[in-house]
């Protein structure tokens, strides 16, 4: 299992990179990475729904 909050933070970074991408190819690459990271986080939550997480790490910095 990955660290859920780190995975979600990385997904957010990829979304921001997609929004600022200089080419459609770069946008697709970053969107795909964001999708994979988000899906991984959701699978982790599904596997262990009661696992403790430090949600404060998701606060925008």
DSSP file (Angstrom, degrees, kcal/mol; ACC not computed):
  #  RESIDUE AA STRUCTURE BP1 BP2  ACC     N-H-->O    O-->H-N    N-H-->O    O-->H-N    TCO  KAPPA ALPHA  PHI   PSI    X-CA   Y-CA   Z-CA
    1    1 A X              0   0    0      0, 0.0     2,-0.1     0, 0.0    40,-0.1   0.000 360.0 360.0 360.0 139.9    0.0    0.0    0.0
    2    2 A X        -     0   0    0     38,-0.2     2,-0.8     1,-0.1     3,-0.1  -0.468 360.0 -86.9 -88.6 165.4    1.2    3.5   -0.8
    3    3 A X     >  -     0   0    0      1,-0.2     4,-2.3    -2,-0.1     5,-0.2  -0.669  42.5-150.1 -74.2 112.1    1.0    6.5    1.5
    4    4 A X  H  > S+     0   0    0     -2,-0.8     4,-2.4     1,-0.2     5,-0.2   0.888  88.9  47.0 -56.2 -49.9   -2.5    7.7    0.6
    5    5 A X  H  > S+     0   0    0      1,-0.2     4,-2.3     2,-0.2    -1,-0.2   0.871 112.3  50.4 -67.3 -34.8   -2.0   11.4    1.3
    6    6 A X  H  > S+     0   0    0      2,-0.2     4,-2.4     1,-0.2    -1,-0.2   0.899 110.1  51.5 -66.1 -38.9    1.3   11.5   -0.6
    7    7 A X  H  X S+     0   0    0     -4,-2.3     4,-2.0     1,-0.2    -2,-0.2   0.915 111.6  46.2 -63.0 -43.9   -0.4    9.8   -3.5
    8    8 A X  H  X S+     0   0    0     -4,-2.4     4,-2.1     2,-0.2    -1,-0.2   0.868 111.1  52.2 -69.4 -36.2   -3.2   12.3   -3.6
    9    9 A X  H  X S+     0   0    0     -4,-2.3     4,-2.1     2,-0.2    -2,-0.2   0.915 110.1  48.9 -63.9 -41.7   -0.8   15.2   -3.3
   10   10 A X  H  X S+     0   0    0     -4,-2.4     4,-2.2     1,-0.2    -2,-0.2   0.888 108.9  53.3 -65.4 -38.2    1.2   13.9   -6.2
   11   11 A X  H  X S+     0   0    0     -4,-2.0     4,-2.1     2,-0.2    -1,-0.2   0.911 107.7  51.1 -61.9 -41.6   -2.1   13.5   -8.2
   12   12 A X  H  X S+     0   0    0     -4,-2.1     4,-2.3     1,-0.2    -2,-0.2   0.914 108.8  51.5 -62.0 -42.1   -2.9   17.2   -7.5
   13   13 A X  H  X S+     0   0    0     -4,-2.1     4,-2.3     1,-0.2    -1,-0.2   0.906 108.7  51.1 -60.9 -41.1    0.5   18.2   -8.7
   14   14 A X  H  X S+     0   0    0     -4,-2.2     4,-2.3     2,-0.2    -1,-0.2   0.880 107.7  52.4 -65.4 -37.5    0.0   16.2  -11.9
   15   15 A X  H  X S+     0   0    0     -4,-2.1     4,-2.4     2,-0.2    -1,-0.2   0.931 110.2  48.4 -62.5 -44.6   -3.4   17.9  -12.5
   16   16 A X  H  X S+     0   0    0     -4,-2.3     4,-1.5     1,-0.2    -2,-0.2   0.892 110.8  50.6 -63.6 -38.5   -1.7   21.3  -12.1
   17   17 A X  H  < S+     0   0    0     -4,-2.3     4,-0.3     1,-0.2    -1,-0.2   0.889 109.4  51.7 -65.0 -37.8    1.0   20.3  -14.5
   18   18 A X  H >< S+     0   0    0     -4,-2.3     3,-1.1     1,-0.2    -2,-0.2   0.911 107.4  52.4 -64.0 -41.7   -1.7   19.2  -17.0
   19   19 A X  H 3< S+     0   0    0     -4,-2.4    -1,-0.2     1,-0.3    -2,-0.2   0.827 116.4  39.6 -64.3 -30.9   -3.4   22.5  -16.7
   20   20 A X  T 3< S+     0   0    0     -4,-1.5    -1,-0.3    -5,-0.2    -2,-0.2   0.291  86.0 136.5-101.0  10.1   -0.2   24.3  -17.5
   21   21 A X    <   -     0   0    0     -3,-1.1    -3,-0.1    -4,-0.3     3,-0.0  -0.239  49.5-146.6 -61.7 144.7    1.1   21.9  -20.2
   22   22 A X  S    S+     0   0    0      1,-0.1     2,-0.3     2,-0.0    -1,-0.1   0.585  80.1  31.7 -87.9 -12.0    2.6   23.5  -23.3
   23   23 A X  S  > S-     0   0    0      1,-0.1     4,-2.3     0, 0.0     5,-0.2  -0.974  79.3-117.0-142.8 156.9    1.4   20.7  -25.6
   24   24 A X  H  > S+     0   0    0     -2,-0.3     4,-2.5     1,-0.2     5,-0.2   0.848 116.0  56.1 -60.2 -33.4   -1.6   18.3  -25.8
   25   25 A X  H  > S+     0   0    0      2,-0.2     4,-2.3     1,-0.2    -1,-0.2   0.927 108.0  46.3 -65.5 -44.4    0.8   15.4  -25.4
   26   26 A X  H  > S+     0   0    0      2,-0.2     4,-2.4     1,-0.2     5,-0.2   0.902 111.5  52.9 -63.5 -40.5    2.2   16.8  -22.1
   27   27 A X  H  X S+     0   0    0     -4,-2.3     4,-2.6     1,-0.2     5,-0.2   0.942 110.0  47.4 -60.2 -47.6   -1.4   17.5  -20.9
   28   28 A X  H  X S+     0   0    0     -4,-2.5     4,-2.5     1,-0.2    -1,-0.2   0.901 110.8  52.4 -61.0 -41.6   -2.4   13.9  -21.7
   29   29 A X  H  X S+     0   0    0     -4,-2.3     4,-2.2     1,-0.2    -1,-0.2   0.935 113.2  42.8 -60.8 -47.5    0.7   12.5  -19.9
   30   30 A X  H  X S+     0   0    0     -4,-2.4     4,-2.4     2,-0.2    -2,-0.2   0.872 113.4  51.9 -69.9 -36.5    0.0   14.5  -16.8
   31   31 A X  H  X S+     0   0    0     -4,-2.6     4,-2.4    -5,-0.2    -1,-0.2   0.905 109.8  50.2 -64.4 -40.1   -3.7   13.7  -16.8
   32   32 A X  H  X S+     0   0    0     -4,-2.5     4,-2.5    -5,-0.2    -2,-0.2   0.922 110.7  48.7 -64.3 -44.1   -2.9   10.0  -17.2
   33   33 A X  H  X S+     0   0    0     -4,-2.2     4,-2.5     1,-0.2     5,-0.2   0.913 111.6  50.0 -61.4 -42.3   -0.5   10.1  -14.2
   34   34 A X  H  X S+     0   0    0     -4,-2.4     4,-2.5     1,-0.2    -2,-0.2   0.913 110.7  50.0 -62.4 -42.7   -3.1   12.0  -12.1
   35   35 A X  H  X S+     0   0    0     -4,-2.4     4,-2.6     2,-0.2    -2,-0.2   0.929 111.6  47.5 -61.4 -46.6   -5.7    9.4  -13.0
   36   36 A X  H  X S+     0   0    0     -4,-2.5     4,-2.2     1,-0.2    -2,-0.2   0.908 113.4  47.8 -63.4 -42.5   -3.4    6.5  -12.1
   37   37 A X  H  X S+     0   0    0     -4,-2.5     4,-2.1     2,-0.2    -1,-0.2   0.906 113.2  47.8 -65.7 -41.6   -2.4    8.1   -8.8
   38   38 A X  H  X S+     0   0    0     -4,-2.5     4,-2.4     2,-0.2    -2,-0.2   0.917 111.5  50.3 -65.3 -43.4   -6.0    8.9   -7.9
   39   39 A X  H  X S+     0   0    0     -4,-2.6     4,-2.4     1,-0.2    -2,-0.2   0.893 109.3  52.0 -61.8 -40.0   -7.1    5.3   -8.7
   40   40 A X  H  X S+     0   0    0     -4,-2.2     4,-2.1     2,-0.2    -1,-0.2   0.910 109.6  49.2 -62.4 -42.7   -4.4    3.9   -6.6
   41   41 A X  H  X S+     0   0    0     -4,-2.1     4,-2.2     2,-0.2    -2,-0.2   0.911 110.6  50.0 -63.8 -42.5   -5.5    6.0   -3.7
   42   42 A X  H  X S+     0   0    0     -4,-2.4     4,-2.5     1,-0.2    -2,-0.2   0.903 109.4  51.5 -64.5 -40.8   -9.1    5.0   -4.1
   43   43 A X  H  X S+     0   0    0     -4,-2.4     4,-2.5     2,-0.2    -1,-0.2   0.903 108.7  51.9 -61.2 -40.4   -8.0    1.3   -4.2
   44   44 A X  H  X S+     0   0    0     -4,-2.1     4,-2.2     2,-0.2    -2,-0.2   0.915 110.5  47.4 -62.7 -42.6   -6.1    1.8   -0.9
   45   45 A X  H  < S+     0   0    0     -4,-2.2    -2,-0.2     1,-0.2    -1,-0.2   0.910 112.4  50.2 -63.7 -41.4   -9.1    3.3    0.7
   46   46 A X  H >< S+     0   0    0     -4,-2.5     3,-0.5     1,-0.2    -2,-0.2   0.884 110.9  49.1 -64.4 -39.3  -11.3    0.5   -0.5
   47   47 A X  H 3< S+     0   0    0     -4,-2.5     2,-0.2     1,-0.3    -1,-0.2   0.899 131.2  15.8 -66.9 -41.8   -8.8   -2.2    0.8
   48   48 A X  T ><  +     0   0    0     -4,-2.2     3,-1.6    -5,-0.2    -1,-0.3  -0.641  67.8 168.8-135.2  75.5   -8.6   -0.6    4.2
   49   49 A X  T <  S+     0   0    0     -3,-0.5    -1,-0.1     1,-0.3    -3,-0.1   0.757  80.3  49.1 -63.6 -23.9  -11.4    1.8    4.8
   50   50 A X  T 3  S+     0   0    0      2,-0.1    -1,-0.3    -5,-0.0     2,-0.1   0.387  80.2 123.5 -96.9   4.0  -10.7    2.2    8.5
   51   51 A X    <   -     0   0    0     -3,-1.6     2,-0.2    -6,-0.2    -3,-0.1  -0.395  67.5-113.3 -65.3 139.3   -7.0    2.8    8.2
   52   52 A X        -     0   0    0     -2,-0.1     2,-0.4     2,-0.0    -1,-0.1  -0.512  37.1-176.9 -75.5 141.8   -5.9    6.1    9.8
   53   53 A X        -     0   0    0     -2,-0.2     2,-1.4   -49,-0.1     3,-0.1  -0.989  32.5-125.3-136.8 146.3   -4.6    8.8    7.5
   54   54 A X    >   +     0   0    0     -2,-0.4     3,-1.8     1,-0.2     4,-0.1  -0.708  30.3 178.8 -90.8  87.7   -3.3   12.2    8.2
   55   55 A X  G >   +     0   0    0     -2,-1.4     3,-2.0     1,-0.3     4,-0.2   0.687  69.8  77.5 -66.4 -17.8   -5.7   14.2    6.1
   56   56 A X  G >  S+     0   0    0      1,-0.3     3,-1.5     2,-0.2    -1,-0.3   0.756  80.0  71.2 -64.1 -20.8   -4.0   17.5    7.1
   57   57 A X  G <  S+     0   0    0     -3,-1.8    -1,-0.3     1,-0.3    -2,-0.2   0.642  87.8  64.6 -68.9 -12.3   -1.2   16.6    4.7
   58   58 A X  G <  S+     0   0    0     -3,-2.0    -1,-0.3    -4,-0.1    -2,-0.2   0.547  73.1 120.2 -85.8  -7.5   -3.7   17.4    1.9
   59   59 A X  S <  S-     0   0    0     -3,-1.5     2,-0.0    -4,-0.2    -3,-0.0  -0.320  77.4-101.9 -58.8 136.4   -3.9   21.0    2.9
   60   60 A X              0   0    0      1,-0.1    -1,-0.1     0, 0.0    -2,-0.1  -0.347 360.0 360.0 -60.8 135.1   -2.8   23.2    0.0
   61   61 A X              0   0    0     -3,-0.1    -1,-0.1    -2,-0.0    -2,-0.1   0.380 360.0 360.0-114.3 360.0    0.8   24.5    0.5
